[in-house]
Amino acid sequence: MSEFPAERTVIVTGAVSPRGIGRATVNYLAEQGWNIGVIDLDDTACKELARELSEKYPIKAAGVGANVGDESSVRAAIDQLEAALPQIVALANVAGVSSPVPYLDLDAAEWDRVLNINLNGVHYATRRVAESMVKNGIGRIVNISSVSAQRGGGTFSKTPYSVAKAGVIGLTRSVARELGPFDVTVNAISPGPIDTDIMGGTLTDERKDEMVKDLVVNRVGTTRDIAAAIAFLISEDTGYITGQTLNVDGGLYMH
């Protein structure tokens, strides 16, 4: 069993949005002493977030703008973060887009946009960090899927989103199998309804009440719920968990 280095870095994609899962995750992990690499579309916003984190917590942080749907852009960003920060031990693939377009209104451009960001983007970031993790003999990768992948939609986002998020589960399992011999684990988190802006803006109390009817618990999830699950799966003690999909969904989907 490989041990973590004394200084360890996690890269989080899609971290800038103030009410998003990525932002909650970088704060949660910085609290735990992780050095943070931030990737999002806006380079200035990434650098500003990194500055905020390094001022608030006793950690190192760096940010680089990149489009996760563009492999060369992702690789260059991770190259920069690796040069600026301690050893990359973990990656949280949080970046994603919603897509409320009904199937009969769907065109090729929307299909390609959603698949490229929500599935190809996970692959591109994973593929690059895997090189470093395998070389170092330790790594933790966590991908964000969705309960819509398992239930066939039924959420704000429709078919291309469900397809991409189902692909993330397949990618997670296959890469886990290939990277396992190098002490690199790969897992997915499947959130249920979470109070973020990706579901069409801030959730009203009425929408929350409607969503809770399908849940076992009596509330909609928070971004901190997902951040805590990411923190668990990238921790040093979870090296025997890999290829799994952890549902953080208030009991919406039991399997």
N, C-alpha and C positions, 0 to 999 in steps of 0.2 A: 504494500500500500504506500503510494507516494505521499509525501507531506507537502503542504503549501510552503512557499517561501515566506520569509518574515515580512517582506513587502509584496503586496499583491494588488493587481489592477483588474477591474471589471470594466468592460466596454458596454455601454448601453446605447442602442439605437432608438431614435424617436423620443429623445429625452426632454425636448425644449417646451412643449405645450404645457402651460401652467397647471391645467387640471387633468393632465394625462397620466397614464400608468408609468411612463418613462420618467417623468419628473418626480413622482412619488418614490420610484425605485432608486434613483440616484441619491435622494436625500436619506432614504432608509439605509442604503448600503454605506454611504459616507459616515453615518452615525456608528456603523459597525466597524469602521476603520478601513474600509476598502478605498483604495485610490480609484479615481473615476475618469474614464474616457468617454466623452460625449460625442455622439454623431447625430446630426439632424440636417435638414436642408439648408438652414440659414447659418452661415459660418460665424457671423457676428454674434448671433444669439447663442450659439454653442460656446463661444469663447467667454461671453458674459456669464453664462451659467457656470462654467468651469471656475471662473473667478469668484463667483458667489460661494460656491462649494468650498473652495480652498480657503476662503476667509472665514467661513462659518465653522468648518471642521478642521481638525489637525491632520489633513490629508493632502495629497497632490492631486490635481485635476487638470485636464486639458480637453479642449473641444475643437472639433474640425467639422466643417460643413461638407456634406456629401449626399448624393442621391442614392439611396440603397438599391434602386432599380438599375443602376449603372455600375457594372462590375469594376471597371477601371477606377471610377470615382471612390468606391468603397475600399478598394485595395490601397489606394493612395492615402486615404484618410487613416486607415488602420496602421499603415507604415509610419505615418507621422505620430500617431498616438503611442505606438510602441517605442519610438525613439525618445519621446518626451517623458514617459512614465515607467514605473517599475514593471516587472514581469506580468504579462497578460495571463491571468489565471482563469478568468471567466468572461463570458459574453452573454448578454441578455438581448435577444432580438425582439424589440418592442415595436419598432416602426411599422405602421400599417395605415391603410385608408379604408373608409367605409364605402358602401355602394348600395344605395336604396333602389336602384333601377329595377323594375319588374322584368322578368325574363323575356316577355314578348316585346318589350321596348329596348332590349339590350342590343347594342351594336358591337362590332369587333373592337373598336377603340377602347370602349369601357372595359370589355373583357380583358384585353391586353394590359390596360393600365392597372387593374386590380391584381391580376395574376403576377405581373412584373414586380410590383412593390411588395405584396403580401406573401409571395412564395419565392420568386427569384431573389428578392432582396435578402431573405433569410438565408438562402443558399450562398449568396455571394459573401456575406459577412462571415458565415460559418466556415466556408471554404478557406478564407484567408486566415482566420485565427487558428484554424485546425493545424496549419503549417507550423505555427509557433508553439502551440500546445503539444503537438507530437514531438517536436524537437526537445522541448523541456520536460516531457514525460508527465505532465499533469494538466488537467483542464476541466472546466465545467461550462456547458452550453445550455441555455434555457431559451426555448422558442415559445412565442405566444400564439396559440391556436384559438379556438372559440367553440363554445357549446353548439354553435350553429353548424359546425363541421360534423358533429355527432348526431344532431337532431334533424339535419336537413333544412337548415334555415330556421324560420320561425322567429327571427330577430329583425332589427331595423334593416340590416344589410341582407341582400338577396344572394342569388346563385353564384356569381363569380367569387364573392367573398367566402361563401361556404366551401366552394371547390378549392380555393387557395388555402384555407385554413385546414381542410382535410389533407391537402398535400403537405402541409407543415407537419402533420402527425406522421405521415409516411416517411418524410425526410428525416424526422427525428429518430424514428426506429432504425432506419437503414444506416444513418451516419453513426448512431450509437453502436451498432454492430461492428462497423468498420474501425471505429476509433477506440473501442473498449480495450484492446490489447495495449494501448499507450496510456492507460489511466486517464482517459478523457471520457467524461460522461455527457450524455445528451438527453435532455428531457423536454417535455412540453407542458405548458400550463393552459388549461382551457377555461377561461373566465365565463361566468354567466353574466347577467345584467350588472354592469358596473356604472356608477355615476360619473361618467366622463362626457366630453362633448362629441365623441365619435358616434353617438346614437342620435345625432340630429340636434345637438344643442343641449344646454343644461336641462336635466330632467325635472319636470314639474312634479308636485306632490301627487297629482292625479295619475301621471304615468308610472311613478314609483308604486303607488297602491295597486295599479293594474298588474305590474310585473310581479309583485310579491305574492299574488294569488297562485302563481305556478311554483313557488318556492317552498322548501321545508322550513327555512328560517323566516323571520318576520321583517326582513329588511333587504334592500338592494345593496349590492356589494360596493366597497370603496376601493380607491386606487391603492390604499395601504394594505388591503387584503391581498392584492396581487403582489405588491412589493414584498410582503412577508413571505409569500410562497416562493418567489424568486430567490430571496435571501436564503431560505432553507435549502433549495436545490443546488445553489452554488457553494454551499458551506463545505468545509473540509470533511465533515463527518458523513456526507451523503455519497461517498464514492461507490457504494454498493447499489445505488439506485440509478438505473439508466434505461433508456428506451421507453420510459413511462409517460403517460399523459395524466397530469394531476388536475382534476376538476375542482375549480374554486368557484362554485356556482350556487351556493346556498341550497344544495340538494336538488337542483333542477333536473339533472341527468344522473341517474344511478345505473351503473353497468357492472 
